[in-house]
């Protein structure tokens, strides 16, 4: 208590920002003395408020804003943190920087291209990676008799190995142990992929982190130049960092104080390589650090939190966490049992419609699903009842085929060695198939300038050449280039996407609007590739009063008054795919924990059961027993929820 009184007194003397809206634990974290710190913040416990307050405190104590950097999980979170601090501190807050890990590293690469060896490199997304691996896989598959992974599996193996810094064997086993006989072929293809990227000046998502992290470790001059710019590095959602990101952070320990905020119980991205042990081993890795805890929840009522507290208490992992509701008591959760998918989906849609008729807004409601596929039944029921909704968790805007087509000429202008963009652009034009496009690409990639490359198209497609020339003439600012590309390519794209063209073309004005924020084509494309926007969300966001249909993996930070957690059934929590793996099962528990901690006022859990074993989706009686034993709600206490059979 004495230390807290001292901190509070120092705040009063310094005349720093107001912390009266913080509780004692939040204030201790925000105003902690210099040094490395880990803040374990439970769901709804004011994590973001604490980060904002920490930035305010540091700046009020005299730390220049530009010497503070916040690493957030999404671009939107980063922008909101900066906006709130600037609103609180005015001109003193100007200069605070925040971004995702990838955007932070990309900024370093663009500012110091020679130091990182990436001059005029362009970023490629997952689909681009798959295309490269397809080409490389086609050659290998003809010369081997072992079962080879698909191109998509190769991307996952390659990425998992780099993010977790594990051996090829471990990366392959993580994908599918049946692929181990092809190990030497997989390693060879991955090396070819690495060489192809270097030739074409590509950076995939993992390169962006690895290039910077490796350089900071290996070059003392670059390390000092980059790391000494900052006195404080704040990391949001620390539980979602992976070994590669920790590798990137460690060079900063010598120059800056790390302030890492996270919740180990919300670590749900293990399939991407995230390691919640970055939280559990923080004290071991940073011995001189301080650990602080936030357990008072401001989102939910205690009855809702009792369910999530019970779920964590069943784990073999000691999370040492029990959330307490600042709001007190409220509605008791409901546990509803259905015979099948359509009954479950139809009931949810009907319940939302009934609530709306009684005066509730559509936006009071959120439906949480595991995957986009499992959302189909409830989407159909929402549409049937004319209930407006946004689905969050599907295809990202700049990853949609029509937008990638539109931006392909802009990518060519930014990086004339971009083989993928050339191929995509050329194949838009009549008479140019895969073989002809490959022949043209071979000619254009041998040229040193974009003008020479366009000439190399020759008579193969005068329209393709002329269109590219006109877009090149309007390449800056990017918004103008997008507008010209839309004007010139709309008829061509309409022919490609006849079936749903009227829906797809609505995305183009948004792409132009997004481009207005940037001064170069490469910066614009990179910005939204590194933190992509959801396509359906951007199409429908003009109407704010909508039901939120969202995948659990997209729901962190989201909250609504009434939440329906769908299909909390045996075989789904944990997923039958996770059976046999303790680590995967515990991650499945954390996925459910995230879902259960989204509601503010009402939690409605729905599931499907069979009378015989109380389970579904199991192939045999033995499988049914195994699934039933692992089921998270197997011993769910009767007093935690009102159960109904519908």
Backbone torsions as a table, in degrees:
resi	resn	phi	psi	omega
1	UNK	NA	-36.5	-179.5
2	UNK	-61.2	-41.3	-179.9
3	UNK	-63.5	-40.3	-179.8
4	UNK	-65.7	-38.0	177.4
5	UNK	-64.4	-38.8	178.2
6	UNK	-62.8	-45.2	179.0
7	UNK	-61.5	-45.4	-179.3
8	UNK	-62.5	-40.1	178.7
9	UNK	-64.2	-41.4	178.7
10	UNK	-61.7	-38.2	178.6
11	UNK	-60.8	-43.2	-177.9
12	UNK	-65.7	-40.8	-179.5
13	UNK	-65.7	-43.6	-177.3
14	UNK	-71.5	-20.2	-177.4
15	UNK	68.3	34.6	-177.1
16	UNK	-79.1	-171.3	-174.4
17	UNK	-61.7	159.5	-179.2
18	UNK	-76.0	127.9	178.6
19	UNK	-117.2	20.0	-175.7
20	UNK	-65.8	-20.9	-179.5
21	UNK	-89.4	6.2	177.7
22	UNK	-98.6	144.8	171.6
23	UNK	-80.9	176.0	-173.3
24	UNK	-59.8	-44.7	-178.5
25	UNK	-65.7	-41.3	178.0
26	UNK	-63.6	-41.0	-178.7
27	UNK	-66.1	-40.2	178.9
28	UNK	-62.0	-40.0	179.7
29	UNK	-69.1	-47.6	-176.5
30	UNK	-63.6	-33.6	-174.2
31	UNK	-108.9	20.6	179.3
32	UNK	-60.4	149.7	177.6
33	UNK	-63.9	163.4	178.2
34	UNK	-57.4	149.9	-177.7
35	UNK	134.9	171.0	-179.4
36	UNK	-79.7	140.8	-177.3
37	UNK	-143.7	145.5	172.0
38	UNK	-116.7	125.1	178.1
39	UNK	-110.8	114.2	177.7
40	UNK	-90.5	106.2	-173.5
41	UNK	-113.0	113.5	179.0
42	UNK	-66.7	164.6	-179.5
43	UNK	-56.7	132.1	176.7
44	UNK	71.9	16.3	-174.7
45	UNK	-98.5	17.2	174.9
46	UNK	82.7	33.3	-179.9
47	UNK	-58.4	-50.3	-177.0
48	UNK	-66.3	-39.4	177.5
49	UNK	-59.8	-38.3	-179.6
50	UNK	-68.3	-39.8	176.9
51	UNK	-63.2	-45.5	177.3
52	UNK	-57.4	-46.3	-177.6
53	UNK	-65.1	-35.6	177.6
54	UNK	-63.4	-44.5	177.0
55	UNK	-61.2	-45.7	178.7
56	UNK	-58.3	-44.9	-178.9
57	UNK	-62.8	-47.2	-178.2
58	UNK	-60.5	-44.3	-179.3
59	UNK	-66.8	-40.8	178.4
60	UNK	-65.0	-27.9	177.8
61	UNK	-82.2	-0.5	174.4
62	UNK	108.2	0.8	177.1
63	UNK	-75.1	123.8	177.6
64	UNK	-58.3	135.8	-175.8
65	UNK	-56.5	-36.1	-176.2
66	UNK	-72.1	-8.4	177.5
67	UNK	-96.0	11.2	176.9
68	UNK	-116.5	131.7	177.8
69	UNK	-129.7	131.1	178.3
70	UNK	-108.4	124.0	176.5
71	UNK	-101.5	114.6	-175.6
72	UNK	-112.4	169.4	-176.4
73	UNK	-79.8	-29.5	178.7
74	UNK	-133.6	158.1	176.6
75	UNK	-59.9	-41.5	-177.6
76	UNK	-62.3	-44.3	178.4
77	UNK	-59.9	-42.6	179.9
78	UNK	-62.0	-45.4	-178.8
79	UNK	-64.6	-37.8	-179.6
80	UNK	-67.7	-37.8	178.2
81	UNK	-61.8	-47.7	179.7
82	UNK	-61.2	-44.1	-178.1
83	UNK	-62.0	-41.5	-178.7
84	UNK	-68.7	-39.5	179.6
85	UNK	-67.4	-42.5	178.5
86	UNK	-64.5	-37.7	178.0
87	UNK	-65.5	-33.4	-178.6
88	UNK	-77.7	-41.1	-172.0
89	UNK	-107.0	-7.1	-179.8
90	UNK	65.3	-134.6	-174.4
91	UNK	-63.2	-28.3	179.7
92	UNK	-65.2	-26.1	-179.1
93	UNK	-84.5	-9.5	179.9
94	UNK	-65.0	134.0	179.7
95	UNK	107.6	-16.1	174.7
96	UNK	-60.1	134.4	-178.0
97	UNK	-115.5	141.8	177.4
98	UNK	-151.1	143.3	179.0
99	UNK	-168.5	178.6	169.9
100	UNK	-76.4	166.5	176.1
101	UNK	-56.2	-45.1	-175.9
102	UNK	-65.9	-42.3	179.2
103	UNK	-66.5	-36.9	177.2
104	UNK	-59.9	-48.0	-179.2
105	UNK	-67.9	-37.7	179.7
106	UNK	-65.1	-35.6	176.8
107	UNK	-62.7	-42.1	177.8
108	UNK	-63.3	-43.1	-179.0
109	UNK	-64.1	-42.9	-178.6
110	UNK	-69.9	-34.6	179.8
111	UNK	-76.9	-27.4	-177.7
112	UNK	-132.9	60.9	-174.4
113	UNK	-60.9	-37.0	-178.8
114	UNK	-70.1	-36.2	-179.6
115	UNK	-64.5	-32.8	-177.6
116	UNK	-104.6	0.8	175.2
117	UNK	66.0	36.1	-174.9
118	UNK	-132.5	46.2	-179.1
119	UNK	-70.7	124.5	178.3
120	UNK	59.7	28.9	171.8
121	UNK	-78.2	148.5	177.5
122	UNK	-118.1	153.2	-176.2
123	UNK	-87.6	137.6	176.0
124	UNK	-116.3	149.8	-179.7
125	UNK	-99.7	-174.0	-175.1
126	UNK	-61.2	-42.5	-179.1
127	UNK	-61.6	-38.7	176.7
128	UNK	-63.0	-41.8	177.9
129	UNK	-60.2	-44.3	179.8
130	UNK	-60.0	-41.4	-179.8
131	UNK	-61.3	-41.8	179.5
132	UNK	-65.5	-46.0	-179.5
133	UNK	-63.9	-34.0	177.4
134	UNK	-59.3	-45.3	-179.3
135	UNK	-63.4	-43.0	-179.0
136	UNK	-71.0	-36.9	-179.3
137	UNK	-67.0	-35.1	-179.3
138	UNK	-58.4	-36.9	179.8
139	UNK	-71.9	-43.5	-176.1
140	UNK	-69.8	-39.3	-175.7
141	UNK	-60.3	-25.4	-179.1
142	UNK	-76.7	-15.6	-173.3
143	UNK	-114.9	6.4	-178.4
144	UNK	-134.6	153.5	179.8
145	UNK	-105.7	-7.4	179.6
146	UNK	-76.0	158.2	177.8
147	UNK	-71.1	123.0	-178.3
148	UNK	-102.0	150.2	175.4
149	UNK	-70.5	161.6	172.4
150	UNK	-74.4	169.2	177.9
151	UNK	-60.9	-40.7	179.4
152	UNK	-63.5	-39.3	177.6
153	UNK	-65.8	-37.3	177.6
154	UNK	-62.4	-40.1	176.9
155	UNK	-60.7	-44.6	-178.6
156	UNK	-65.3	-42.0	178.9
157	UNK	-62.4	-49.1	-178.1
158	UNK	-61.0	-46.5	-176.7
159	UNK	-69.2	-43.5	179.9
160	UNK	-61.2	-42.4	179.6
161	UNK	-60.8	-39.2	-178.4
162	UNK	-75.9	-40.5	-178.1
163	UNK	-69.9	-33.9	-179.7
164	UNK	-95.9	-9.6	-180.0
165	UNK	57.0	40.9	-178.7
166	UNK	-99.9	178.4	178.9
167	UNK	-77.2	158.8	175.2
168	UNK	-56.1	-38.3	180.0
169	UNK	-60.0	-46.1	-179.8
170	UNK	-64.2	-41.3	-179.6
171	UNK	-63.9	-41.0	179.4
172	UNK	-68.1	-43.9	179.1
173	UNK	-61.3	-36.5	178.6
174	UNK	-62.1	-33.1	178.8
175	UNK	-81.5	-52.4	-179.1
176	UNK	-175.4	112.3	-177.5
177	UNK	-59.7	-23.2	179.5
178	UNK	-65.4	-13.6	-179.5
179	UNK	-89.8	-2.6	-176.9
180	UNK	-58.5	-35.7	177.6
181	UNK	-59.6	-20.4	-180.0
182	UNK	-94.9	13.9	-172.6
183	UNK	-52.9	-49.2	-176.2
184	UNK	-65.0	-33.8	178.2
185	UNK	-70.6	-39.0	178.6
186	UNK	-63.2	-44.6	179.0
187	UNK	-61.6	-41.9	-179.6
188	UNK	-63.6	-43.4	180.0
189	UNK	-65.6	-39.0	179.2
190	UNK	-64.3	-35.1	176.2
191	UNK	-68.1	-40.2	176.7
192	UNK	-63.4	-39.3	177.7
193	UNK	-61.5	-44.5	178.7
194	UNK	-60.3	-43.3	179.7
195	UNK	-66.3	-39.2	-179.9
196	UNK	-63.0	-40.8	178.0
197	UNK	-60.8	-43.2	-179.3
198	UNK	-63.9	-41.7	179.8
199	UNK	-63.2	-39.7	-175.1
200	UNK	-95.1	4.4	179.5
201	UNK	58.9	53.1	178.0
202	UNK	-108.2	146.4	167.5
203	UNK	-124.1	120.4	171.0
204	UNK	-86.2	176.1	-174.4
205	UNK	-57.2	-40.2	-176.9
206	UNK	-72.4	-33.7	176.0
207	UNK	-56.4	-40.9	-174.5
208	UNK	-57.1	-43.4	178.7
209	UNK	-75.7	-41.9	-173.9
210	UNK	-69.4	-39.6	179.9
211	UNK	-59.7	-46.7	-178.5
212	UNK	-70.9	-47.4	-178.2
213	UNK	-59.5	-44.8	-179.8
214	UNK	-63.2	-42.5	-178.8
215	UNK	-65.6	-39.8	179.5
216	UNK	-64.5	-34.5	179.0
217	UNK	-74.8	-37.2	-170.0
218	UNK	-92.0	-23.1	-174.6
219	UNK	-119.2	106.6	-176.7
220	UNK	-61.7	-35.4	-179.8
221	UNK	-66.0	-46.7	178.0
222	UNK	-65.4	-40.4	-180.0
223	UNK	-58.9	-47.5	-179.7
224	UNK	-66.6	-41.9	-178.9
225	UNK	-61.1	-42.0	-176.6
226	UNK	-82.6	-52.0	-171.0
227	UNK	-71.1	-31.3	-177.8
228	UNK	-73.2	-5.5	176.6
229	UNK	-69.2	-19.2	-171.4
230	UNK	-123.3	140.2	174.5
231	UNK	-99.8	-23.9	-178.5
232	UNK	-140.5	128.3	173.5
233	UNK	-115.4	118.7	177.7
234	UNK	-105.2	131.2	-177.3
235	UNK	-118.8	116.6	176.8
236	UNK	-88.7	155.0	179.1
237	UNK	50.8	47.2	-174.4
238	UNK	-60.7	-27.0	-178.9
239	UNK	-65.8	-16.2	-178.6
240	UNK	-95.9	3.0	177.5
241	UNK	-75.6	153.0	179.9
242	UNK	-113.5	173.9	-179.2
243	UNK	-57.1	-33.8	177.8
244	UNK	-65.8	-40.4	178.3
245	UNK	-68.5	-36.2	175.4
246	UNK	-65.4	-38.5	175.5
247	UNK	-58.2	-38.2	178.2
248	UNK	-69.2	-35.8	-176.4
249	UNK	-75.5	-32.4	-170.4
250	UNK	-60.0	-33.6	176.9
251	UNK	-62.1	-22.9	-178.7
252	UNK	-77.0	-17.5	-178.4
253	UNK	-58.1	-30.0	-178.8
254	UNK	-73.7	-24.5	-170.7
255	UNK	-117.4	-25.7	-172.2
256	UNK	-135.3	159.6	174.7
257	UNK	-87.2	129.8	175.5
258	UNK	-91.3	133.5	176.6
259	UNK	-127.6	95.5	-171.5
260	UNK	-104.0	125.9	-176.4
261	UNK	-118.3	130.2	-179.7
262	UNK	-170.3	177.3	179.4
263	UNK	-135.1	108.7	-178.3
264	UNK	-59.6	-26.2	179.9
265	UNK	-76.1	-6.2	177.3
266	UNK	-114.3	22.4	177.0
267	UNK	-83.0	104.2	-171.5
268	UNK	-129.8	20.7	-177.4
269	UNK	-119.3	36.2	178.6
270	UNK	-60.6	-30.9	179.4
271	UNK	-65.6	-19.0	174.5
272	UNK	-95.5	-2.7	-179.6
273	UNK	105.0	-1.8	179.1
274	UNK	-60.2	141.7	-176.0
275	UNK	-127.7	106.2	-177.6
276	UNK	-68.3	-9.2	174.2
277	UNK	-69.4	-14.1	171.0
278	UNK	-59.0	-29.8	174.3
279	UNK	-78.6	-50.9	-172.9
280	UNK	-67.9	-23.8	-178.5
281	UNK	-104.9	9.3	-175.6
282	UNK	-59.8	-46.9	-178.7
283	UNK	-62.7	-36.3	178.2
284	UNK	-66.9	-41.1	-177.9
285	UNK	-78.8	-30.6	-179.6
286	UNK	-124.7	79.6	-170.7
287	UNK	-59.0	-30.4	-176.5
288	UNK	-89.1	17.4	-175.8
289	UNK	-89.9	165.1	177.4
290	UNK	-112.6	140.8	175.8
291	UNK	-113.0	129.8	-179.4
292	UNK	-126.2	155.3	-176.5
293	UNK	-129.3	142.5	173.0
294	UNK	-121.0	114.6	-176.1
295	UNK	-121.9	-3.3	-179.2
296	UNK	-89.2	117.0	-175.2
297	UNK	-92.9	132.2	-178.7
298	UNK	-108.4	0.5	-175.8
299	UNK	-91.6	-50.5	-165.8
300	UNK	-111.7	168.9	171.8
301	UNK	-86.5	165.3	-173.5
302	UNK	-65.2	-34.2	179.9
303	UNK	-60.9	-37.6	177.3
304	UNK	-69.0	-42.9	-178.5
305	UNK	-68.2	-29.5	178.9
306	UNK	-60.8	-33.1	178.8
307	UNK	-67.5	-48.9	-178.7
308	UNK	-69.5	-34.7	175.7
309	UNK	-62.3	-42.1	178.4
310	UNK	-61.9	-43.2	-178.2
311	UNK	-58.6	-45.5	-179.8
312	UNK	-67.1	-34.5	-177.8
313	UNK	-65.5	-21.2	179.4
314	UNK	-80.9	-8.8	-175.0
315	UNK	-77.7	153.0	173.7
316	UNK	-76.5	-14.2	178.4
317	UNK	-88.9	135.3	178.6
318	UNK	-87.0	96.2	178.6
319	UNK	-80.7	-16.6	178.3
320	UNK	49.0	52.0	-173.2
321	UNK	-142.0	125.5	170.4
322	UNK	-138.6	112.7	-176.2
323	UNK	-79.5	139.2	178.6
324	UNK	-117.6	131.7	-175.5
325	UNK	-82.8	121.7	174.5
326	UNK	-67.9	-24.3	-176.3
327	UNK	-83.5	-12.9	-179.3
328	UNK	84.4	-146.9	-173.2
329	UNK	-90.1	163.8	179.6
330	UNK	-163.0	-144.7	-178.3
331	UNK	-71.3	142.2	174.1
332	UNK	-76.3	135.9	177.8
333	UNK	-60.0	158.1	178.0
334	UNK	-116.1	142.4	176.4
335	UNK	-122.0	109.0	-172.3
336	UNK	-110.5	133.3	-178.2
337	UNK	-109.8	133.3	-178.2
338	UNK	-127.4	161.4	-179.7
339	UNK	-81.1	-24.7	-176.6
340	UNK	-165.7	177.8	-175.3
341	UNK	-58.9	-47.1	-173.0
342	UNK	-71.1	-35.4	175.6
343	UNK	-63.4	-43.0	179.4
344	UNK	-62.0	-49.9	-177.7
345	UNK	-65.2	-42.1	-178.2
346	UNK	-66.1	-39.1	178.7
347	UNK	-62.8	-43.5	-179.2
348	UNK	-61.5	-46.8	179.7
349	UNK	-61.6	-42.1	180.0
350	UNK	-65.2	-39.0	-179.4
351	UNK	-66.0	-41.9	178.2
352	UNK	-63.7	-43.4	179.6
353	UNK	-61.6	-40.9	-179.9
354	UNK	-65.7	-40.7	178.3
355	UNK	-64.2	-38.9	179.7
356	UNK	-65.0	-38.3	178.1
357	UNK	-63.7	-26.4	179.9
358	UNK	-89.3	4.6	174.2
359	UNK	111.0	-4.1	177.8
360	UNK	-75.2	145.4	175.6
361	UNK	-76.9	155.6	175.8
362	UNK	-60.1	-38.8	-173.9
363	UNK	-72.5	-3.1	173.0
364	UNK	-71.5	-11.5	-167.9
365	UNK	-115.0	139.4	175.9
366	UNK	-133.7	134.7	176.2
367	UNK	-113.4	122.4	-177.1
368	UNK	-105.5	126.0	-179.5
369	UNK	-125.9	159.7	-179.3
370	UNK	-73.5	-43.5	-174.2
371	UNK	-140.5	165.1	175.9
372	UNK	-61.3	-35.9	-178.9
373	UNK	-62.6	-43.9	-177.2
374	UNK	-72.2	-8.0	178.8
375	UNK	-85.0	-9.0	-170.8
376	UNK	-61.0	-43.6	-177.4
377	UNK	-63.4	-45.7	-178.1
378	UNK	-71.2	-32.5	174.6
379	UNK	-59.6	-45.4	-179.6
380	UNK	-60.7	-39.4	-179.8
381	UNK	-71.0	-35.9	176.8
382	UNK	-65.3	-42.7	179.7
383	UNK	-64.5	-42.1	-178.6
384	UNK	-60.7	-33.2	-178.7
385	UNK	-96.2	8.8	179.6
386	UNK	57.8	38.2	177.6
387	UNK	-91.6	119.0	-179.4
388	UNK	-71.0	137.8	-178.6
389	UNK	-150.3	160.4	170.3
390	UNK	-117.2	131.8	172.5
391	UNK	-101.5	122.5	-178.7
392	UNK	-115.3	122.6	-179.6
393	UNK	132.0	3.6	179.9
394	UNK	-95.9	-147.5	-177.1
395	UNK	-65.2	139.5	178.9
396	UNK	-83.5	151.2	-171.9
397	UNK	-55.0	-52.9	-176.4
398	UNK	-79.5	1.5	175.2
399	UNK	-100.5	-5.8	178.2
400	UNK	-70.7	148.1	-172.4
401	UNK	-60.6	-44.3	-175.7
402	UNK	-67.6	-34.8	178.1
403	UNK	-73.6	-38.3	175.8
404	UNK	-62.3	-38.6	176.1
405	UNK	-62.1	-47.1	-179.1
406	UNK	-59.0	-39.9	-175.3
407	UNK	-86.6	-7.3	-177.5
408	UNK	-58.5	-42.7	177.8
409	UNK	-66.8	-30.7	177.1
410	UNK	-68.2	-37.5	176.6
411	UNK	-64.7	-37.8	177.7
412	UNK	-61.8	-43.6	-179.4
413	UNK	-63.4	-39.7	-179.2
414	UNK	-71.2	-33.8	-179.2
415	UNK	-146.5	93.4	-177.6
416	UNK	-60.2	-12.2	178.3
417	UNK	-91.0	8.2	-176.3
418	UNK	-78.0	91.3	-176.4
419	UNK	-61.3	-39.2	-178.4
420	UNK	-64.3	-44.8	-179.7
421	UNK	-65.1	-41.7	177.1
422	UNK	-58.3	-48.3	-178.2
423	UNK	-62.0	-44.4	-179.3
424	UNK	-63.6	-44.2	-177.8
425	UNK	-65.9	-46.8	-176.9
426	UNK	-64.0	-35.0	-176.9
427	UNK	-75.5	-4.2	174.0
428	UNK	-72.4	-21.6	-169.2
429	UNK	-95.0	141.0	-179.9
430	UNK	-56.6	138.3	176.9
431	UNK	88.7	-4.3	179.4
432	UNK	-113.6	105.7	176.1
433	UNK	-97.9	-167.8	-176.1
434	UNK	-62.2	-44.2	-177.0
435	UNK	-65.9	-47.2	-179.4
436	UNK	-65.9	-40.2	177.9
437	UNK	-60.9	-41.2	179.9
438	UNK	-62.8	-38.7	179.2
439	UNK	-66.2	-41.9	179.0
440	UNK	-66.6	-42.9	-179.6
441	UNK	-59.7	-39.9	178.9
442	UNK	-59.9	-35.6	178.3
443	UNK	-73.0	-46.4	-173.1
444	UNK	-70.6	-31.9	-177.4
445	UNK	-71.1	-14.2	176.8
446	UNK	-83.5	-2.9	-177.2
447	UNK	-93.5	153.0	-175.5
448	UNK	-93.0	-20.1	-179.9
449	UNK	-126.6	159.6	179.2
450	UNK	-65.6	-34.6	179.4
451	UNK	-64.4	-44.2	178.2
452	UNK	-65.3	-36.0	179.4
453	UNK	-64.4	-41.0	179.2
454	UNK	-65.3	-37.5	177.4
455	UNK	-64.4	-32.4	-178.2
456	UNK	-68.5	-17.6	174.8
457	UNK	-62.6	-33.7	175.3
458	UNK	59.8	-140.7	-177.8
459	UNK	-86.6	3.9	-178.1
460	UNK	-59.6	-37.3	178.0
461	UNK	-161.6	88.1	178.7
462	UNK	-56.0	-36.0	180.0
463	UNK	-65.7	-40.2	178.2
464	UNK	-62.6	-43.0	-179.6
465	UNK	-66.4	-46.6	-177.2
466	UNK	-64.4	-40.3	179.5
467	UNK	-64.3	-43.7	179.2
468	UNK	-63.4	-38.4	178.6
469	UNK	-62.4	-41.4	-179.2
470	UNK	-69.1	-37.6	177.2
471	UNK	-68.3	-38.4	177.2
472	UNK	-60.5	-38.7	-179.7
473	UNK	-66.2	-19.5	-178.1
474	UNK	-116.2	26.5	-168.5
475	UNK	-71.2	-17.1	176.9
476	UNK	-130.6	136.1	-5.1
477	UNK	-72.9	165.9	-175.7
478	UNK	-57.8	-36.1	-178.3
479	UNK	-60.7	-37.8	178.3
480	UNK	-68.0	-39.6	178.7
481	UNK	-63.3	-40.4	177.3
482	UNK	-63.1	-44.4	-178.6
483	UNK	-61.3	-43.7	178.7
484	UNK	-65.4	-41.0	179.0
485	UNK	-61.9	-40.7	177.9
486	UNK	-62.1	-45.9	-179.2
487	UNK	-60.8	-41.4	-173.4
488	UNK	-84.0	-27.0	-173.2
489	UNK	-105.6	-5.8	-174.2
490	UNK	-57.9	-45.6	-178.9
491	UNK	-64.5	-40.1	178.5
492	UNK	-64.3	-44.0	-179.5
493	UNK	-69.5	-35.1	178.4
494	UNK	-61.0	-37.8	178.2
495	UNK	-66.2	-31.5	179.8
496	UNK	-74.7	-34.1	-170.6
497	UNK	-123.9	51.9	-176.3
498	UNK	-58.5	-41.1	-171.1
499	UNK	-59.6	-45.4	-176.3
500	UNK	-130.3	34.6	-177.8
501	UNK	-59.1	-42.5	-177.2
502	UNK	-58.8	-31.4	177.9
503	UNK	-79.8	-43.6	-175.9
504	UNK	-65.9	-39.2	-175.1
505	UNK	-66.7	-17.3	177.7
506	UNK	-67.1	-17.4	179.5
507	UNK	-76.8	-23.2	-172.2
508	UNK	-66.1	-42.9	175.7
509	UNK	-59.4	-34.7	178.2
510	UNK	-67.1	-41.6	178.2
511	UNK	-59.8	-42.7	178.1
512	UNK	-62.9	-41.6	179.6
513	UNK	-62.7	-42.3	178.0
514	UNK	-63.2	-36.5	-178.7
515	UNK	-67.5	-23.3	-178.2
516	UNK	-63.7	-19.2	-177.9
517	UNK	-81.5	-2.5	-171.4
518	UNK	-127.9	154.0	-177.2
519	UNK	-102.0	-10.5	177.3
520	UNK	-136.9	150.8	-179.8
521	UNK	-60.4	-44.5	-176.2
522	UNK	-64.1	-40.8	179.6
523	UNK	-64.3	-40.1	179.4
524	UNK	-62.9	-51.2	-177.1
525	UNK	-63.8	-43.6	-179.1
526	UNK	-62.3	-40.5	-175.7
527	UNK	-57.2	-43.9	-175.4
528	UNK	-93.5	-12.6	170.5
529	UNK	-76.8	-37.0	-176.5
530	UNK	-75.1	-25.0	176.2
531	UNK	-143.7	75.6	-169.7
532	UNK	-67.5	149.8	176.6
533	UNK	-93.1	143.8	179.9
534	UNK	-71.7	133.0	-174.0
535	UNK	-64.4	-49.3	-177.2
536	UNK	-67.8	-32.8	178.4
537	UNK	-64.5	-43.8	-177.6
538	UNK	-70.6	-31.2	179.3
539	UNK	-70.0	-33.5	-171.0
540	UNK	-109.5	0.3	-171.2
541	UNK	-70.8	-8.9	178.8
542	UNK	-65.5	-24.6	177.6
543	UNK	-105.1	105.1	-174.2
544	UNK	-73.8	-23.0	-177.3
545	UNK	-89.6	82.6	-178.5
546	UNK	-138.9	154.3	171.9
547	UNK	-72.2	140.0	177.5
548	UNK	-97.4	115.4	173.1
549	UNK	-106.3	118.1	-166.3
550	UNK	-145.0	142.7	173.2
551	UNK	-76.0	148.9	-177.1
552	UNK	-60.2	-35.8	-178.8
553	UNK	-70.3	-12.6	175.8
554	UNK	-102.6	1.0	-166.5
555	UNK	-97.7	-2.9	-177.0
556	UNK	-62.5	130.4	-177.2
557	UNK	90.3	-17.3	-179.5
558	UNK	-81.4	150.7	177.0
559	UNK	-155.8	150.0	175.3
560	UNK	-148.9	162.0	-177.0
561	UNK	-63.9	-42.1	-178.7
562	UNK	-121.8	123.4	-179.3
563	UNK	-123.6	131.1	174.5
564	UNK	-104.4	115.3	176.1
565	UNK	-97.4	105.6	-170.4
566	UNK	-83.4	150.2	168.8
567	UNK	53.4	46.8	173.9
568	UNK	-82.4	65.8	-170.5
569	UNK	-109.7	158.9	170.3
570	UNK	-56.7	137.6	-176.7
571	UNK	90.1	-11.6	176.8
572	UNK	-112.3	-37.1	177.1
573	UNK	-133.5	93.4	1.2
574	UNK	-79.5	158.4	176.3
575	UNK	-61.5	143.3	178.4
576	UNK	-60.7	-23.3	178.4
577	UNK	-70.1	-21.4	-178.3
578	UNK	-88.9	-6.2	-176.9
579	UNK	-59.2	135.5	178.6
580	UNK	96.1	-11.8	179.9
581	UNK	-118.8	113.3	-178.9
582	UNK	-61.3	-43.1	-179.8
583	UNK	-63.2	-42.9	-179.4
584	UNK	-67.3	-38.9	179.0
585	UNK	-63.9	-40.7	179.1
586	UNK	-67.9	-33.0	174.4
587	UNK	-66.9	-36.9	175.9
588	UNK	-61.1	-37.8	177.0
589	UNK	-61.9	-40.9	-179.3
590	UNK	-68.6	-32.3	175.3
591	UNK	-60.5	-47.1	178.9
592	UNK	-64.1	-38.4	178.1
593	UNK	-58.8	-43.6	177.8
594	UNK	-59.4	-45.2	-179.4
595	UNK	-62.2	-43.7	-175.5
596	UNK	-71.2	-17.0	-178.0
597	UNK	-100.1	13.8	178.3
598	UNK	-84.6	-29.6	-172.2
599	UNK	-73.7	147.8	172.2
600	UNK	-92.0	-47.3	-172.8
601	UNK	-117.0	-39.2	-174.7
602	UNK	-135.4	131.9	175.4
603	UNK	-114.3	122.7	178.1
604	UNK	-122.5	113.3	-179.6
605	UNK	-100.7	127.7	177.6
606	UNK	-118.3	150.6	-179.5
607	UNK	-157.3	167.3	178.3
608	UNK	-119.0	130.8	-178.1
609	UNK	-131.9	153.5	170.5
610	UNK	-107.9	138.9	-174.7
611	UNK	-59.3	-35.9	-172.1
612	UNK	-64.4	-53.4	-178.9
613	UNK	-114.3	-4.1	-175.1
614	UNK	72.5	23.5	-175.9
615	UNK	-142.9	165.9	175.4
616	UNK	-137.3	171.6	172.0
617	UNK	64.2	35.3	174.8
618	UNK	-120.5	138.9	-170.2
619	UNK	-76.0	-32.2	-175.9
620	UNK	-140.5	171.0	179.7
621	UNK	-62.0	-39.7	178.0
622	UNK	-63.0	-42.6	177.4
623	UNK	-62.8	-39.3	-179.6
624	UNK	-61.0	-42.4	179.5
625	UNK	-63.8	-43.7	-179.6
626	UNK	-62.7	-43.9	179.2
627	UNK	-64.2	-41.9	179.7
628	UNK	-62.4	-40.6	-179.7
629	UNK	-64.1	-35.7	-177.0
630	UNK	-84.2	-15.5	-173.2
631	UNK	-57.4	129.1	-173.2
632	UNK	-65.3	-31.4	-178.4
633	UNK	-98.2	20.3	-176.6
634	UNK	-57.5	-44.6	-178.1
635	UNK	-112.6	37.2	-176.4
636	UNK	-62.8	124.6	-176.8
637	UNK	-64.2	137.5	-178.3
638	UNK	-62.4	-29.8	-173.5
639	UNK	-81.3	-5.3	-178.2
640	UNK	-85.4	-20.3	-177.5
641	UNK	-153.8	154.7	172.2
642	UNK	-86.6	116.0	-176.8
643	UNK	-96.0	138.8	178.8
644	UNK	-136.4	149.5	175.3
645	UNK	-113.9	118.0	-173.2
646	UNK	-116.9	NA	NA
